[in-house]
């Protein structure tokens, strides 16, 4: 059995993390007892991992193209486009 320390993505709480079922893809979900939010540690889709959206925006701001960004981060071009469009909305 694998023992791992799980840290809440939202409040960085460590002490009160409980297992909260599994996702449709079979990955374990966790629930933080402090902020009452659920999250996963592993994702099937790379675009849902924390920090990917920020990396997309950084690459686009620095002049990287949409196809190049999608290829470098191993996400779909539509994910890159929708992230840019959502950021540009007022």
Secondary structure, DSSP 8 states (H G I E B T S, - for coil): --------TTT---TTEEEEEE-TTS-EEEEETTT--EEESS-SSGGGSTTHHHHHHHHHHTT--HHHHHHHHT--HHHHHHHHHHHH--
